[in-house]
Amino acid sequence: MIAYLPLMLKACATTLWLSWLAMLLGAFGGAALALLRLSRFAAIRWIAILYMEFFRSIPILIVMFFAYYGTPLVFGFDISPFVAATLALALHASATMSEVVHAGIASIGRGQWEAASAFGLRWTQTMRLVIAPQALRVILPPLGNTSIMLLKDSSIASTITVAELTRQGQLLAVSTFKNMTVYTLVALLYLAMSLPLSLLTRRLERRFASR
């Protein structure tokens, strides 16, 4: 196992890179969807809600298969397994994080909006200067939990041959016939990647709860 450790650490780097990209895209997508749900137009609100419910209801594995195998059929060009996995995870993460961001914004009392309007602030100024700083305290801890979930869900990318940690573990188990040893190592590496995120999430929860 020590001999194969450099290969497994390289797979860990792929897992972290995949999760980070999906988290970044999901954060931007989730914020955009949350803002669309605040629109005064009912059609826009319903589009955002339907998107959220659609991707929250379908397993990531199915979304990943559609991204990888369906893209060539629909659009006529191939995408790499890594891009397909990133896209599928980002679509699922954006649906989850839109609910988190929307709940954070909704937690701010209506009086804050009215006070900002009384000072003559525009909607964008109100959101940037008044609402967002307060909502961030509510949003950050659940975002940490979403990040941990996304890190673990990245293992599903092994089904479309992305060379991440689970995939390398499968290949190593097949070649060495030491299934328990290999998957124990894989579990320990996932723990090593998840534990710092878990500790950071708890720290944020305690810090913002004290305020």
C-alpha positions as CSV (number, residue, x, y, z in Angstrom):
1,M,0.0,0.0,0.0
2,I,2.9,2.4,0.7
3,A,4.2,1.7,-2.8
4,Y,0.8,2.7,-4.3
5,L,0.3,5.7,-1.9
6,P,1.6,8.3,-4.5
7,L,-0.9,7.1,-7.0
8,M,-3.7,7.4,-4.4
9,L,-2.6,10.8,-3.4
10,K,-2.7,11.9,-7.0
11,A,-6.3,10.6,-7.2
12,C,-7.1,12.6,-4.0
13,A,-5.9,15.7,-5.9
14,T,-8.3,14.9,-8.7
15,T,-11.1,14.4,-6.2
16,L,-10.4,17.7,-4.6
17,W,-10.2,19.5,-7.9
18,L,-13.4,18.0,-9.1
19,S,-15.2,18.8,-5.9
20,W,-13.9,22.4,-5.7
21,L,-14.9,23.2,-9.3
22,A,-18.4,21.8,-8.8
23,M,-18.7,23.7,-5.5
24,L,-17.6,26.9,-7.1
25,L,-20.0,26.5,-10.1
26,G,-22.8,25.4,-7.7
27,A,-22.3,28.4,-5.5
28,F,-22.7,30.8,-8.3
29,G,-25.6,28.9,-9.8
30,G,-27.3,28.6,-6.4
31,A,-27.0,32.3,-5.7
32,A,-28.4,33.1,-9.1
33,L,-31.3,30.8,-8.6
34,A,-32.0,32.2,-5.1
35,L,-32.1,35.7,-6.6
36,L,-34.4,34.5,-9.4
37,R,-36.8,33.2,-6.7
38,L,-37.1,36.8,-5.4
39,S,-38.2,38.1,-8.7
40,R,-41.5,40.0,-8.9
41,F,-42.4,37.9,-12.0
42,A,-44.1,34.6,-11.2
43,A,-42.9,32.9,-14.3
44,I,-39.2,33.5,-13.4
45,R,-39.9,32.3,-9.8
46,W,-41.5,29.1,-11.0
47,I,-38.6,28.4,-13.5
48,A,-36.1,28.6,-10.6
49,I,-38.3,26.5,-8.3
50,L,-38.8,23.8,-11.0
51,Y,-35.1,23.7,-11.8
52,M,-34.3,23.3,-8.1
53,E,-36.9,20.5,-7.6
54,F,-35.9,18.7,-10.8
55,F,-32.2,18.4,-9.9
56,R,-32.9,17.7,-6.2
57,S,-35.2,14.8,-7.1
58,I,-33.0,13.0,-9.6
59,P,-30.0,11.0,-8.4
60,I,-26.6,12.5,-9.3
61,L,-25.7,9.2,-11.0
62,I,-28.5,9.6,-13.5
63,V,-27.6,13.3,-14.1
64,M,-23.9,12.2,-14.7
65,F,-25.0,9.5,-17.2
66,F,-27.1,12.0,-19.1
67,A,-24.2,14.6,-19.1
68,Y,-21.6,12.1,-20.3
69,Y,-23.7,9.9,-22.7
70,G,-26.5,12.3,-23.6
71,T,-24.4,15.3,-24.6
72,P,-23.1,13.6,-27.8
73,L,-26.6,12.6,-28.8
74,V,-28.2,16.0,-28.2
75,F,-25.4,18.4,-29.1
76,G,-23.3,16.3,-31.4
77,F,-20.0,16.6,-29.6
78,D,-18.2,14.6,-26.9
79,I,-17.1,15.9,-23.5
80,S,-14.5,14.3,-21.3
81,P,-15.6,12.3,-18.3
82,F,-14.1,14.9,-15.9
83,V,-16.2,17.7,-17.6
84,A,-19.3,15.6,-17.5
85,A,-18.8,14.8,-13.8
86,T,-18.1,18.4,-12.9
87,L,-21.2,19.5,-14.8
88,A,-23.5,16.9,-13.1
89,L,-22.2,17.7,-9.6
90,A,-22.5,21.5,-10.2
91,L,-26.1,21.1,-11.4
92,H,-27.0,19.1,-8.4
93,A,-25.1,21.4,-6.0
94,S,-26.6,24.6,-7.5
95,A,-30.1,23.2,-6.8
96,T,-29.2,22.4,-3.2
97,M,-27.4,25.6,-2.5
98,S,-30.2,27.7,-4.0
99,E,-32.3,26.5,-1.1
100,V,-29.6,27.4,1.4
101,V,-29.1,30.9,0.0
102,H,-32.8,31.5,-0.3
103,A,-33.3,30.4,3.4
104,G,-30.5,32.8,4.4
105,I,-32.0,35.7,2.6
106,A,-35.5,34.9,3.9
107,S,-34.2,34.9,7.5
108,I,-33.6,38.6,7.3
109,G,-36.6,40.5,8.6
110,R,-38.8,42.6,6.3
111,G,-37.9,45.7,8.4
112,Q,-34.3,45.6,7.0
113,W,-35.6,45.9,3.5
114,E,-38.0,48.7,4.5
115,A,-35.2,50.6,6.4
116,A,-32.9,50.4,3.3
117,S,-35.7,51.6,1.1
118,A,-36.3,54.5,3.5
119,F,-32.6,55.5,3.1
120,G,-33.1,55.6,-0.7
121,L,-31.0,52.5,-1.4
122,R,-31.6,50.7,-4.7
123,W,-32.3,46.9,-4.7
124,T,-28.8,46.0,-5.6
125,Q,-27.4,48.3,-2.9
126,T,-29.8,46.9,-0.4
127,M,-28.8,43.3,-1.2
128,R,-25.0,44.1,-1.2
129,L,-24.8,46.4,1.8
130,V,-27.6,45.3,4.1
131,I,-29.0,41.8,3.3
132,A,-26.0,39.8,2.1
133,P,-23.7,40.5,5.1
134,Q,-26.4,39.4,7.5
135,A,-27.5,36.4,5.4
136,L,-23.9,35.2,5.1
137,R,-23.9,34.2,8.8
138,V,-26.8,31.9,8.2
139,I,-25.6,30.6,4.8
140,L,-22.0,29.7,5.6
141,P,-22.5,26.7,8.0
142,P,-24.9,24.8,5.7
143,L,-22.5,25.5,2.8
144,G,-19.8,23.7,4.7
145,N,-22.1,20.6,5.0
146,T,-22.9,20.9,1.3
147,S,-19.2,20.9,0.6
148,I,-18.6,17.7,2.5
149,M,-21.6,16.0,0.8
150,L,-20.2,17.1,-2.6
151,L,-16.8,15.7,-1.8
152,K,-18.3,12.3,-1.0
153,D,-20.7,12.4,-4.0
154,S,-17.7,12.9,-6.3
155,S,-17.0,9.2,-5.8
156,I,-19.9,8.6,-8.3
157,A,-17.7,10.0,-11.0
158,S,-15.9,6.6,-10.9
159,T,-18.9,5.2,-12.9
160,I,-17.8,7.2,-16.0
161,T,-14.1,6.4,-15.6
162,V,-12.9,9.7,-13.9
163,A,-9.6,8.8,-12.3
164,E,-10.6,10.1,-8.9
165,L,-10.0,8.3,-5.5
166,T,-12.7,5.7,-5.7
167,R,-11.9,4.8,-9.3
168,Q,-8.2,4.3,-8.4
169,G,-9.2,2.3,-5.4
170,Q,-11.3,0.0,-7.6
171,L,-8.4,-0.5,-10.1
172,L,-5.9,-1.1,-7.3
173,A,-8.2,-3.7,-5.6
174,V,-8.6,-5.5,-8.9
175,S,-4.9,-5.6,-9.5
176,T,-3.8,-6.6,-5.9
177,F,-6.8,-8.7,-4.8
178,K,-6.6,-6.9,-1.4
179,N,-10.1,-5.4,-1.4
180,M,-10.4,-4.7,2.4
181,T,-6.9,-3.2,2.6
182,V,-7.4,-1.0,-0.5
183,Y,-10.9,0.3,0.5
184,T,-9.7,0.9,4.1
185,L,-7.0,3.1,2.6
186,V,-9.6,4.9,0.4
187,A,-11.9,5.4,3.4
188,L,-9.0,6.9,5.5
189,L,-8.1,9.3,2.6
190,Y,-11.7,10.4,2.3
191,L,-11.7,11.0,6.1
192,A,-8.5,13.0,5.8
193,M,-10.1,15.2,3.2
194,S,-13.5,15.6,4.9
195,L,-12.4,16.1,8.5
196,P,-10.9,19.6,7.9
197,L,-14.1,20.7,6.2
198,S,-16.2,19.3,9.1
199,L,-14.1,21.0,11.7
200,L,-14.3,24.3,9.8
201,T,-18.1,24.0,9.6
202,R,-18.4,23.4,13.3
203,R,-16.2,26.4,14.0
204,L,-18.3,28.6,11.8
205,E,-21.5,27.3,13.5
206,R,-20.1,28.1,16.9
207,R,-18.8,31.5,15.9
208,F,-22.0,32.7,14.2
209,A,-24.2,31.2,16.9
210,S,-22.4,33.2,19.6
211,R,-23.2,36.4,17.6
